[in-house]
Amino acid sequence: MPIKEAVTMRLDNREGGLMWRAVLSIVAVFGWLVFLVLWLFFLASGFLLAQNLAVFILSLLIVVALLLVTWVTWTLRFPRPVPPQGPGYMPYPVRSRIRSGIGGLSAIAWLTFLVIWLFFYAGDFTFYENLGIFLASVLVVAGVNWTISMFTH
């Protein structure tokens, strides 16, 4: 197969992949907004504020996960080349895959903890106790990420 045809096929695949990802992104965000409106109008009054916040965070987590999977597969399939650095500039630092993976997993674990806490346990505590739990969880996640960053330079 000549080079020109291979490049044309790759561009055609790229455009097709970009189209369905863009449409899925628009539909996912629109569907999430419709879900939020329906939830707020019809179901939110039966739950506590903390439980409604947990539902919001969980729905946001689901939409973000869908969009991440959609667009990460795009960047893995069609990576963008890194331009060379000009004279006198430091090269871009490359984050290790382990550090990136643990950072992403810690964010997901933290949001999952917040959803479970807000939905099942937050109603039994005062605002200040819930604020303390929130700040403690932020410190734990920040500590884990800082520790990982120290060992993965």
HELIX and SHEET records of a PDB file:
HELIX    1   1 ILE A    3  LEU A   38  1                                  36    
HELIX    2   2 TRP A   39  LEU A   43  3                                   5    
HELIX    3   3 ALA A   44  GLY A   46  5                                   3    
HELIX    4   4 LEU A   49  ARG A   77  1                                  29    
HELIX    5   5 ARG A   97  ILE A  116  1                                  20    
HELIX    6   6 TRP A  117  TYR A  121  3                                   5    
HELIX    7   7 ALA A  122  ASP A  124  5                                   3    
HELIX    8   8 PHE A  127  PHE A  151  1                                  25    
END                                                                             
